[in-house]
Every structure is written in structure tokens, then in C-alpha cells.
């Protein structure tokens, strides 16, 4: 599992969401798909091979933070799609920014637990 790639993929979400807010994205973002925390590489790991680490302190926390990240990202898209770009920007720079930061720290901590266990 390459946790750095996972962090980078989640960091790129901010640019994708910002492009959607600003109307400069050709990408069709579906909030129902974005809201699912089991579709990205991290989610597939959490609900797959990562279950081997569910007894570690960080696993449950990262699983919850990851799910919240996807819910908030989906809500940003929902606001844009309903025409409320102001609410989308507020959410992006507020709750989304907070959960993104917390999730990055959690993934790093989890990666250290995984690395220690694999020794």
C-alpha cells in the first residue's frame, strides 16, 4: 500500500472541487459516487486488506475520517449543482479543509502503524 499516493490523491480532490466550483472542469462529478468511501484506492484498502489492521488505534479513526471526507466532498458538489457556489466555497474552505488536514495526519499515523506491524 502506497500511503503517499493515497494522500496525494486526496489532496488533488481540492483542485478538482475548486475547478467544479469555478465552472472550469470538464469532469462530471457525481455526488452519489463521491460520497462512497469504498470506491477510491484508500477505501478499497480500508474495506479490504486494511481490515488486517482494524485492531490498531488509527484504523477506526481513519475509516471514519475518510468517510467524512467523502461526504463533505460530495456536499461541495451538491451545492455547486444546485447553484449555490457560495455555500460550496464556504464548505471547501471550512469543513472540507479541516477534514482533509485531519485525514492526512491520520493516514500518516496509520501508515506508521502498518509499517511497524509489517516488520
N, CA, C and O atoms as CSV, one atom per row, in Angstrom:
chain,resi,resn,atom,element,x,y,z
A,1,UNK,N,N,0.856,-1.175,0.000
A,1,UNK,CA,C,0.000,0.000,0.000
A,1,UNK,C,C,0.896,1.230,0.000
A,1,UNK,O,O,1.763,1.376,0.861
A,2,UNK,N,N,0.686,2.098,-0.954
A,2,UNK,CA,C,1.477,3.330,-1.029
A,2,UNK,C,C,0.651,4.468,-0.433
A,2,UNK,O,O,-0.180,5.076,-1.109
A,3,UNK,N,N,0.896,4.738,0.832
A,3,UNK,CA,C,0.114,5.753,1.535
A,3,UNK,C,C,0.379,7.159,1.004
A,3,UNK,O,O,-0.511,8.008,1.054
A,4,UNK,N,N,1.570,7.421,0.504
A,4,UNK,CA,C,1.869,8.732,-0.069
A,4,UNK,C,C,1.003,8.983,-1.306
A,4,UNK,O,O,0.498,10.091,-1.490
A,5,UNK,N,N,0.829,7.982,-2.141
A,5,UNK,CA,C,-0.051,8.115,-3.311
A,5,UNK,C,C,-1.486,8.402,-2.875
A,5,UNK,O,O,-2.185,9.203,-3.494
A,6,UNK,N,N,-1.911,7.743,-1.812
A,6,UNK,CA,C,-3.271,7.944,-1.307
A,6,UNK,C,C,-3.449,9.370,-0.805
A,6,UNK,O,O,-4.464,10.008,-1.085
A,7,UNK,N,N,-2.479,9.864,-0.074
A,7,UNK,CA,C,-2.546,11.246,0.406
A,7,UNK,C,C,-2.597,12.200,-0.778
A,7,UNK,O,O,-3.408,13.126,-0.791
A,8,UNK,N,N,-1.752,11.989,-1.762
A,8,UNK,CA,C,-1.738,12.865,-2.940
A,8,UNK,C,C,-3.058,12.821,-3.689
A,8,UNK,O,O,-3.530,13.853,-4.165
A,9,UNK,N,N,-3.657,11.655,-3.800
A,9,UNK,CA,C,-4.952,11.539,-4.476
A,9,UNK,C,C,-6.023,12.337,-3.742
A,9,UNK,O,O,-6.864,12.976,-4.374
A,10,UNK,N,N,-5.996,12.306,-2.426
A,10,UNK,CA,C,-6.979,13.061,-1.655
A,10,UNK,C,C,-6.679,14.562,-1.690
A,10,UNK,O,O,-7.600,15.377,-1.652
A,11,UNK,N,N,-5.422,14.921,-1.761
A,11,UNK,CA,C,-5.059,16.343,-1.893
A,11,UNK,C,C,-5.557,16.883,-3.235
A,11,UNK,O,O,-6.029,18.017,-3.315
A,12,UNK,N,N,-5.452,16.077,-4.276
A,12,UNK,CA,C,-5.908,16.512,-5.607
A,12,UNK,C,C,-7.411,16.775,-5.655
A,12,UNK,O,O,-7.881,17.500,-6.533
A,13,UNK,N,N,-8.161,16.202,-4.734
A,13,UNK,CA,C,-9.593,16.453,-4.696
A,13,UNK,C,C,-9.903,17.943,-4.539
A,13,UNK,O,O,-10.885,18.430,-5.101
A,14,UNK,N,N,-9.097,18.653,-3.799
A,14,UNK,CA,C,-9.362,20.085,-3.607
A,14,UNK,C,C,-9.347,20.805,-4.945
A,14,UNK,O,O,-10.230,21.617,-5.220
A,15,UNK,N,N,-8.359,20.519,-5.775
A,15,UNK,CA,C,-8.291,21.151,-7.092
A,15,UNK,C,C,-9.468,20.737,-7.964
A,15,UNK,O,O,-10.023,21.563,-8.689
A,16,UNK,N,N,-9.848,19.492,-7.902
A,16,UNK,CA,C,-10.993,19.021,-8.683
A,16,UNK,C,C,-12.273,19.738,-8.252
A,16,UNK,O,O,-13.074,20.158,-9.087
A,17,UNK,N,N,-12.450,19.871,-6.945
A,17,UNK,CA,C,-13.643,20.547,-6.434
A,17,UNK,C,C,-13.622,22.032,-6.767
A,17,UNK,O,O,-14.649,22.601,-7.137
A,18,UNK,N,N,-12.468,22.657,-6.638
A,18,UNK,CA,C,-12.349,24.076,-6.962
A,18,UNK,C,C,-12.650,24.315,-8.444
A,18,UNK,O,O,-13.342,25.273,-8.788
A,19,UNK,N,N,-12.143,23.462,-9.309
A,19,UNK,CA,C,-12.433,23.579,-10.740
A,19,UNK,C,C,-13.928,23.430,-10.995
A,19,UNK,O,O,-14.479,24.127,-11.846
A,20,UNK,N,N,-14.582,22.545,-10.280
A,20,UNK,CA,C,-16.029,22.361,-10.421
A,20,UNK,C,C,-16.773,23.616,-9.947
A,20,UNK,O,O,-17.713,24.072,-10.599
A,21,UNK,N,N,-16.352,24.157,-8.828
A,21,UNK,CA,C,-16.978,25.374,-8.297
A,21,UNK,C,C,-16.841,26.523,-9.289
A,21,UNK,O,O,-17.790,27.273,-9.520
A,22,UNK,N,N,-15.661,26.653,-9.868
A,22,UNK,CA,C,-15.378,27.771,-10.775
A,22,UNK,C,C,-15.901,27.540,-12.192
A,22,UNK,O,O,-15.783,28.415,-13.049
A,23,UNK,N,N,-16.472,26.375,-12.435
A,23,UNK,CA,C,-17.041,26.087,-13.742
A,23,UNK,C,C,-16.003,25.821,-14.816
A,23,UNK,O,O,-16.309,25.947,-16.001
A,24,UNK,N,N,-14.811,25.464,-14.447
A,24,UNK,CA,C,-13.751,25.223,-15.427
A,24,UNK,C,C,-13.380,23.751,-15.528
A,24,UNK,O,O,-12.323,23.408,-16.057
A,25,UNK,N,N,-14.245,22.885,-15.022
A,25,UNK,CA,C,-13.976,21.458,-15.064
A,25,UNK,C,C,-14.823,20.798,-16.152
A,25,UNK,O,O,-16.029,21.026,-16.244
A,26,UNK,N,N,-14.175,19.986,-16.962
A,26,UNK,CA,C,-14.895,19.193,-17.959
A,26,UNK,C,C,-15.324,17.858,-17.353
A,26,UNK,O,O,-16.073,17.092,-17.959
A,27,UNK,N,N,-14.829,17.601,-16.139
A,27,UNK,CA,C,-15.122,16.341,-15.452
A,27,UNK,C,C,-16.536,16.375,-14.883
A,27,UNK,O,O,-16.938,17.366,-14.273
A,28,UNK,N,N,-17.284,15.308,-15.077
A,28,UNK,CA,C,-18.616,15.189,-14.486
A,28,UNK,C,C,-18.455,14.558,-13.109
A,28,UNK,O,O,-18.073,13.394,-12.993
A,29,UNK,N,N,-18.746,15.329,-12.074
A,29,UNK,CA,C,-18.631,14.838,-10.706
A,29,UNK,C,C,-20.011,14.432,-10.204
A,29,UNK,O,O,-20.935,15.245,-10.170
A,30,UNK,N,N,-20.138,13.201,-9.826
A,30,UNK,CA,C,-21.397,12.654,-9.328
A,30,UNK,C,C,-21.328,12.556,-7.806
A,30,UNK,O,O,-20.571,11.743,-7.276
A,31,UNK,N,N,-22.104,13.371,-7.100
A,31,UNK,CA,C,-22.013,13.358,-5.634
A,31,UNK,C,C,-22.355,12.008,-5.016
A,31,UNK,O,O,-21.833,11.677,-3.952
A,32,UNK,N,N,-23.211,11.228,-5.650
A,32,UNK,CA,C,-23.556,9.908,-5.108
A,32,UNK,C,C,-22.343,8.976,-5.139
A,32,UNK,O,O,-22.164,8.156,-4.239
A,33,UNK,N,N,-21.530,9.102,-6.155
A,33,UNK,CA,C,-20.314,8.282,-6.256
A,33,UNK,C,C,-19.241,8.822,-5.321
A,33,UNK,O,O,-18.571,8.056,-4.628
A,34,UNK,N,N,-19.079,10.140,-5.302
A,34,UNK,CA,C,-18.065,10.760,-4.444
A,34,UNK,C,C,-18.326,10.439,-2.977
A,34,UNK,O,O,-17.386,10.238,-2.209
A,35,UNK,N,N,-19.587,10.389,-2.588
A,35,UNK,CA,C,-19.947,10.141,-1.188
A,35,UNK,C,C,-19.568,8.742,-0.715
A,35,UNK,O,O,-19.470,8.498,0.488
A,36,UNK,N,N,-19.358,7.835,-1.642
A,36,UNK,CA,C,-18.992,6.459,-1.275
A,36,UNK,C,C,-17.515,6.404,-0.898
A,36,UNK,O,O,-16.648,6.761,-1.696
A,37,UNK,N,N,-17.239,5.960,0.309
A,37,UNK,CA,C,-15.859,5.918,0.795
A,37,UNK,C,C,-15.157,4.604,0.476
A,37,UNK,O,O,-14.043,4.363,0.940
A,38,UNK,N,N,-15.802,3.763,-0.310
A,38,UNK,CA,C,-15.210,2.468,-0.634
A,38,UNK,C,C,-14.792,2.350,-2.103
A,38,UNK,O,O,-14.472,1.254,-2.563
A,39,UNK,N,N,-14.791,3.454,-2.837
A,39,UNK,CA,C,-14.519,3.423,-4.263
A,39,UNK,C,C,-13.096,3.828,-4.632
A,39,UNK,O,O,-12.581,3.388,-5.660
A,40,UNK,N,N,-12.461,4.644,-3.825
A,40,UNK,CA,C,-11.101,5.094,-4.119
A,40,UNK,C,C,-10.101,4.062,-3.605
A,40,UNK,O,O,-10.477,3.098,-2.938
A,41,UNK,N,N,-8.848,4.272,-3.916
A,41,UNK,CA,C,-7.799,3.334,-3.512
A,41,UNK,C,C,-7.764,3.153,-1.996
A,41,UNK,O,O,-7.628,2.031,-1.508
A,42,UNK,N,N,-7.886,4.244,-1.254
A,42,UNK,CA,C,-7.860,4.160,0.209
A,42,UNK,C,C,-9.062,3.376,0.719
A,42,UNK,O,O,-8.925,2.512,1.585
A,43,UNK,N,N,-10.229,3.677,0.186
A,43,UNK,CA,C,-11.438,2.980,0.616
A,43,UNK,C,C,-11.388,1.496,0.332
A,43,UNK,O,O,-11.804,0.681,1.155
A,44,UNK,N,N,-10.876,1.146,-0.838
A,44,UNK,CA,C,-10.756,-0.276,-1.178
A,44,UNK,C,C,-9.797,-0.973,-0.216
A,44,UNK,O,O,-10.014,-2.126,0.157
A,45,UNK,N,N,-8.742,-0.276,0.182
A,45,UNK,CA,C,-7.810,-0.849,1.143
A,45,UNK,C,C,-8.460,-0.972,2.524
A,45,UNK,O,O,-8.344,-2.009,3.177
A,46,UNK,N,N,-9.146,0.092,2.966
A,46,UNK,CA,C,-9.790,0.088,4.285
A,46,UNK,C,C,-10.742,-1.097,4.418
A,46,UNK,O,O,-10.738,-1.798,5.430
A,47,UNK,N,N,-11.554,-1.311,3.390
A,47,UNK,CA,C,-12.559,-2.361,3.455
A,47,UNK,C,C,-12.059,-3.699,2.912
A,47,UNK,O,O,-12.808,-4.674,2.861
A,48,UNK,N,N,-10.805,-3.737,2.513
A,48,UNK,CA,C,-10.197,-4.963,2.010
A,48,UNK,C,C,-9.035,-5.382,2.885
A,48,UNK,O,O,-9.214,-5.763,4.042
A,49,UNK,N,N,-7.828,-5.305,2.314
A,49,UNK,CA,C,-6.621,-5.728,3.034
A,49,UNK,C,C,-6.399,-4.963,4.337
A,49,UNK,O,O,-5.803,-5.493,5.275
A,50,UNK,N,N,-6.868,-3.741,4.398
A,50,UNK,CA,C,-6.673,-2.932,5.600
A,50,UNK,C,C,-7.366,-3.470,6.826
A,50,UNK,O,O,-7.001,-3.124,7.949
A,51,UNK,N,N,-8.373,-4.321,6.627
A,51,UNK,CA,C,-9.069,-4.894,7.778
A,51,UNK,C,C,-8.126,-5.681,8.684
A,51,UNK,O,O,-8.424,-5.917,9.855
A,52,UNK,N,N,-6.989,-6.082,8.129
A,52,UNK,CA,C,-5.990,-6.772,8.953
A,52,UNK,C,C,-5.477,-5.870,10.076
A,52,UNK,O,O,-4.918,-6.356,11.059
A,53,UNK,N,N,-5.667,-4.555,9.927
A,53,UNK,CA,C,-5.157,-3.581,10.884
A,53,UNK,C,C,-6.271,-2.923,11.700
A,53,UNK,O,O,-6.049,-1.900,12.349
A,54,UNK,N,N,-7.465,-3.511,11.665
A,54,UNK,CA,C,-8.598,-2.882,12.342
A,54,UNK,C,C,-8.457,-2.836,13.857
A,54,UNK,O,O,-9.213,-2.135,14.529
A,55,UNK,N,N,-7.506,-3.571,14.393
A,55,UNK,CA,C,-7.277,-3.530,15.838
A,55,UNK,C,C,-6.274,-2.447,16.236
A,55,UNK,O,O,-5.999,-2.265,17.422
A,56,UNK,N,N,-5.721,-1.720,15.243
A,56,UNK,CA,C,-4.774,-0.650,15.570
A,56,UNK,C,C,-5.545,0.609,15.952
A,56,UNK,O,O,-6.683,0.795,15.520
A,57,UNK,N,N,-4.939,1.464,16.751
A,57,UNK,CA,C,-5.635,2.686,17.188
A,57,UNK,C,C,-6.073,3.597,16.037
A,57,UNK,O,O,-7.119,4.239,16.130
A,58,UNK,N,N,-5.308,3.662,14.978
A,58,UNK,CA,C,-5.599,4.609,13.906
A,58,UNK,C,C,-6.620,4.109,12.889
A,58,UNK,O,O,-7.234,4.922,12.198
A,59,UNK,N,N,-6.817,2.805,12.776
A,59,UNK,CA,C,-7.677,2.265,11.723
A,59,UNK,C,C,-9.099,2.829,11.784
A,59,UNK,O,O,-9.590,3.381,10.799
A,60,UNK,N,N,-9.754,2.693,12.927
A,60,UNK,CA,C,-11.145,3.157,13.053
A,60,UNK,C,C,-11.234,4.666,12.853
A,60,UNK,O,O,-12.179,5.165,12.242
A,61,UNK,N,N,-10.258,5.376,13.365
A,61,UNK,CA,C,-10.259,6.827,13.211
A,61,UNK,C,C,-10.125,7.213,11.746
A,61,UNK,O,O,-10.866,8.071,11.266
A,62,UNK,N,N,-9.198,6.597,11.033
A,62,UNK,CA,C,-9.006,6.915,9.619
A,62,UNK,C,C,-10.227,6.499,8.808
A,62,UNK,O,O,-10.637,7.215,7.895
A,63,UNK,N,N,-10.805,5.357,9.132
A,63,UNK,CA,C,-12.012,4.925,8.415
A,63,UNK,C,C,-13.122,5.968,8.560
A,63,UNK,O,O,-13.785,6.308,7.580
A,64,UNK,N,N,-13.324,6.468,9.760
A,64,UNK,CA,C,-14.360,7.474,9.998
A,64,UNK,C,C,-14.022,8.807,9.328
A,64,UNK,O,O,-14.887,9.436,8.720
A,65,UNK,N,N,-12.771,9.232,9.440
A,65,UNK,CA,C,-12.346,10.493,8.811
A,65,UNK,C,C,-12.456,10.399,7.293
A,65,UNK,O,O,-12.865,11.355,6.634
A,66,UNK,N,N,-12.094,9.261,6.748
A,66,UNK,CA,C,-12.153,9.050,5.301
A,66,UNK,C,C,-13.605,9.113,4.813
A,66,UNK,O,O,-13.891,9.721,3.781
A,67,UNK,N,N,-14.506,8.491,5.550
A,67,UNK,CA,C,-15.924,8.535,5.189
A,67,UNK,C,C,-16.439,9.975,5.250
A,67,UNK,O,O,-17.177,10.408,4.365
A,68,UNK,N,N,-16.059,10.705,6.278
A,68,UNK,CA,C,-16.486,12.105,6.429
A,68,UNK,C,C,-15.926,12.957,5.292
A,68,UNK,O,O,-16.630,13.816,4.760
A,69,UNK,N,N,-14.675,12.729,4.918
A,69,UNK,CA,C,-14.058,13.439,3.799
A,69,UNK,C,C,-14.907,13.279,2.542
A,69,UNK,O,O,-15.192,14.259,1.853
A,70,UNK,N,N,-15.306,12.063,2.248
A,70,UNK,CA,C,-16.092,11.817,1.038
A,70,UNK,C,C,-17.488,12.447,1.122
A,70,UNK,O,O,-18.009,12.936,0.120
A,71,UNK,N,N,-18.084,12.436,2.300
A,71,UNK,CA,C,-19.397,13.069,2.470
A,71,UNK,C,C,-19.313,14.577,2.219
A,71,UNK,O,O,-20.156,15.150,1.529
A,72,UNK,N,N,-18.299,15.201,2.784
A,72,UNK,CA,C,-18.148,16.651,2.619
A,72,UNK,C,C,-17.825,16.991,1.174
A,72,UNK,O,O,-18.380,17.949,0.636
A,73,UNK,N,N,-16.939,16.232,0.528
A,73,UNK,CA,C,-16.619,16.479,-0.881
A,73,UNK,C,C,-17.888,16.361,-1.729
A,73,UNK,O,O,-18.113,17.180,-2.621
A,74,UNK,N,N,-18.709,15.360,-1.460
A,74,UNK,CA,C,-19.968,15.194,-2.193
A,74,UNK,C,C,-20.891,16.385,-1.954
A,74,UNK,O,O,-21.580,16.830,-2.873
A,75,UNK,N,N,-20.909,16.899,-0.731
A,75,UNK,CA,C,-21.758,18.054,-0.428
A,75,UNK,C,C,-21.292,19.318,-1.155
A,75,UNK,O,O,-22.114,20.146,-1.547
A,76,UNK,N,N,-19.989,19.467,-1.335
A,76,UNK,CA,C,-19.481,20.592,-2.126
A,76,UNK,C,C,-20.074,20.518,-3.527
A,76,UNK,O,O,-20.569,21.517,-4.049
A,77,UNK,N,N,-20.023,19.349,-4.129
A,77,UNK,CA,C,-20.565,19.169,-5.485
A,77,UNK,C,C,-22.070,19.404,-5.492
A,77,UNK,O,O,-22.593,20.032,-6.413
A,78,UNK,N,N,-22.761,18.916,-4.493
A,78,UNK,CA,C,-24.223,19.127,-4.424
A,78,UNK,C,C,-24.555,20.616,-4.392
A,78,UNK,O,O,-25.486,21.061,-5.063
A,79,UNK,N,N,-23.799,21.382,-3.616
A,79,UNK,CA,C,-24.043,22.831,-3.557
A,79,UNK,C,C,-23.832,23.475,-4.920
A,79,UNK,O,O,-24.639,24.299,-5.350
A,80,UNK,N,N,-22.765,23.109,-5.593
A,80,UNK,CA,C,-22.496,23.665,-6.929
A,80,UNK,C,C,-23.625,23.289,-7.874
A,80,UNK,O,O,-24.146,24.134,-8.601
A,81,UNK,N,N,-23.995,22.023,-7.858
A,81,UNK,CA,C,-25.021,21.539,-8.782
A,81,UNK,C,C,-26.375,22.178,-8.536
A,81,UNK,O,O,-27.193,22.272,-9.451
A,82,UNK,N,N,-26.620,22.619,-7.307
A,82,UNK,CA,C,-27.888,23.288,-7.001
A,82,UNK,C,C,-27.803,24.801,-7.198
A,82,UNK,O,O,-28.769,25.526,-6.960
A,83,UNK,N,N,-26.627,25.266,-7.640
A,83,UNK,CA,C,-26.466,26.684,-7.938
A,83,UNK,C,C,-25.972,27.536,-6.790
A,83,UNK,O,O,-25.918,28.760,-6.912
A,84,UNK,N,N,-25.615,26.926,-5.688
A,84,UNK,CA,C,-25.155,27.684,-4.521
A,84,UNK,C,C,-23.630,27.587,-4.404
A,84,UNK,O,O,-23.103,26.892,-3.536
A,85,UNK,N,N,-22.947,28.289,-5.283
A,85,UNK,CA,C,-21.487,28.260,-5.295
A,85,UNK,C,C,-20.896,28.866,-4.012
A,85,UNK,O,O,-19.832,28.448,-3.556
A,86,UNK,N,N,-21.578,29.826,-3.451
A,86,UNK,CA,C,-21.106,30.448,-2.208
A,86,UNK,C,C,-21.022,29.434,-1.080
A,86,UNK,O,O,-20.034,29.398,-0.347
A,87,UNK,N,N,-22.052,28.610,-0.937
A,87,UNK,CA,C,-22.044,27.576,0.095
A,87,UNK,C,C,-20.955,26.544,-0.196
A,87,UNK,O,O,-20.323,26.022,0.722
A,88,UNK,N,N,-20.743,26.254,-1.482
A,88,UNK,CA,C,-19.698,25.296,-1.861
A,88,UNK,C,C,-18.323,25.825,-1.469
A,88,UNK,O,O,-17.499,25.077,-0.944
A,89,UNK,N,N,-18.070,27.103,-1.719
A,89,UNK,CA,C,-16.780,27.708,-1.373
A,89,UNK,C,C,-16.590,27.710,0.144
A,89,UNK,O,O,-15.513,27.380,0.641
A,90,UNK,N,N,-17.630,28.079,0.867
A,90,UNK,CA,C,-17.567,28.087,2.332
A,90,UNK,C,C,-17.246,26.692,2.859
A,90,UNK,O,O,-16.405,26.537,3.744
A,91,UNK,N,N,-17.905,25.695,2.323
A,91,UNK,CA,C,-17.672,24.316,2.750
A,91,UNK,C,C,-16.258,23.866,2.386
A,91,UNK,O,O,-15.587,23.215,3.187
A,92,UNK,N,N,-15.805,24.213,1.178
A,92,UNK,CA,C,-14.469,23.819,0.722
A,92,UNK,C,C,-13.382,24.391,1.627
A,92,UNK,O,O,-12.431,23.696,1.985
A,93,UNK,N,N,-13.530,25.653,1.990
A,93,UNK,CA,C,-12.503,26.307,2.808
A,93,UNK,C,C,-12.717,26.110,4.308
A,93,UNK,O,O,-11.862,26.481,5.113
A,94,UNK,N,N,-13.848,25.532,4.680
A,94,UNK,CA,C,-14.158,25.293,6.087
A,94,UNK,C,C,-14.032,23.826,6.447
A,94,UNK,O,O,-12.931,23.315,6.656
A,95,UNK,N,N,-15.173,23.155,6.517
A,95,UNK,CA,C,-15.190,21.755,6.953
A,95,UNK,C,C,-14.340,20.850,6.078
A,95,UNK,O,O,-13.674,19.949,6.587
A,96,UNK,N,N,-14.352,21.076,4.758
A,96,UNK,CA,C,-13.552,20.234,3.867
A,96,UNK,C,C,-12.058,20.400,4.177
A,96,UNK,O,O,-11.333,19.411,4.287
A,97,UNK,N,N,-11.607,21.635,4.315
A,97,UNK,CA,C,-10.188,21.874,4.610
A,97,UNK,C,C,-9.796,21.229,5.928
A,97,UNK,O,O,-8.711,20.659,6.045
A,98,UNK,N,N,-10.673,21.314,6.920
A,98,UNK,CA,C,-10.381,20.715,8.228
A,98,UNK,C,C,-10.275,19.204,8.140
A,98,UNK,O,O,-9.304,18.623,8.624
A,99,UNK,N,N,-11.268,18.556,7.525
A,99,UNK,CA,C,-11.241,17.094,7.467
A,99,UNK,C,C,-10.104,16.609,6.585
A,99,UNK,O,O,-9.527,15.555,6.850
A,100,UNK,N,N,-9.774,17.352,5.553
A,100,UNK,CA,C,-8.664,16.976,4.685
A,100,UNK,C,C,-7.357,16.950,5.479
A,100,UNK,O,O,-6.561,16.020,5.354
A,101,UNK,N,N,-7.154,17.964,6.280
A,101,UNK,CA,C,-5.938,18.040,7.109
A,101,UNK,C,C,-5.902,16.904,8.130
A,101,UNK,O,O,-4.876,16.246,8.297
A,102,UNK,N,N,-7.010,16.682,8.802
A,102,UNK,CA,C,-7.087,15.623,9.815
A,102,UNK,C,C,-6.870,14.259,9.160
A,102,UNK,O,O,-6.177,13.404,9.712
A,103,UNK,N,N,-7.464,14.060,7.983
A,103,UNK,CA,C,-7.317,12.785,7.293
A,103,UNK,C,C,-5.867,12.533,6.885
A,103,UNK,O,O,-5.366,11.419,7.033
A,104,UNK,N,N,-5.200,13.553,6.378
A,104,UNK,CA,C,-3.787,13.385,6.002
A,104,UNK,C,C,-2.957,12.946,7.208
A,104,UNK,O,O,-2.150,12.022,7.111
A,105,UNK,N,N,-3.159,13.607,8.329
A,105,UNK,CA,C,-2.416,13.220,9.544
A,105,UNK,C,C,-2.752,11.797,9.967
A,105,UNK,O,O,-1.871,11.038,10.371
A,106,UNK,N,N,-4.019,11.442,9.873
A,106,UNK,CA,C,-4.447,10.096,10.247
A,106,UNK,C,C,-3.848,9.031,9.345
A,106,UNK,O,O,-3.427,7.974,9.816
A,107,UNK,N,N,-3.809,9.310,8.046
A,107,UNK,CA,C,-3.224,8.345,7.107
A,107,UNK,C,C,-1.744,8.149,7.405
A,107,UNK,O,O,-1.239,7.027,7.360
A,108,UNK,N,N,-1.052,9.238,7.708
A,108,UNK,CA,C,0.373,9.126,8.052
A,108,UNK,C,C,0.550,8.274,9.309
A,108,UNK,O,O,1.407,7.391,9.344
A,109,UNK,N,N,-0.250,8.532,10.331
A,109,UNK,CA,C,-0.154,7.758,11.571
A,109,UNK,C,C,-0.482,6.288,11.318
A,109,UNK,O,O,0.189,5.401,11.845
A,110,UNK,N,N,-1.509,6.031,10.514
A,110,UNK,CA,C,-1.870,4.654,10.190
A,110,UNK,C,C,-0.753,3.973,9.409
A,110,UNK,O,O,-0.446,2.804,9.642
A,111,UNK,N,N,-0.155,4.701,8.492
A,111,UNK,CA,C,0.933,4.108,7.699
A,111,UNK,C,C,2.094,3.693,8.591
A,111,UNK,O,O,2.739,2.676,8.337
A,112,UNK,N,N,2.365,4.471,9.633
A,112,UNK,CA,C,3.434,4.116,10.568
A,112,UNK,C,C,3.068,2.861,11.362
A,112,UNK,O,O,3.925,2.013,11.613
A,113,UNK,N,N,1.795,2.740,11.757
A,113,UNK,CA,C,1.348,1.540,12.456
A,113,UNK,C,C,1.471,0.312,11.556
A,113,UNK,O,O,1.915,-0.750,11.993
A,114,UNK,N,N,1.073,0.470,10.303
A,114,UNK,CA,C,1.164,-0.636,9.343
A,114,UNK,C,C,2.611,-1.034,9.143
A,114,UNK,O,O,2.944,-2.219,9.138
A,115,UNK,N,N,3.478,-0.031,8.977
A,115,UNK,CA,C,4.898,-0.311,8.762
A,115,UNK,C,C,5.486,-1.035,9.978
A,115,UNK,O,O,6.247,-1.991,9.822
A,116,UNK,N,N,5.140,-0.587,11.175
A,116,UNK,CA,C,5.650,-1.238,12.391
A,116,UNK,C,C,5.176,-2.689,12.488
A,116,UNK,O,O,5.935,-3.571,12.892
A,117,UNK,N,N,3.951,-2.923,12.124
A,117,UNK,CA,C,3.379,-4.264,12.204
A,117,UNK,C,C,4.018,-5.190,11.184
A,117,UNK,O,O,4.189,-6.382,11.441
A,118,UNK,N,N,4.370,-4.646,10.029
A,118,UNK,CA,C,4.925,-5.466,8.945
A,118,UNK,C,C,6.383,-5.821,9.166
A,118,UNK,O,O,6.940,-6.619,8.413
A,119,UNK,N,N,7.013,-5.247,10.181
A,119,UNK,CA,C,8.430,-5.541,10.453
A,119,UNK,C,C,8.601,-6.949,10.971
A,119,UNK,O,O,9.722,-7.372,11.253
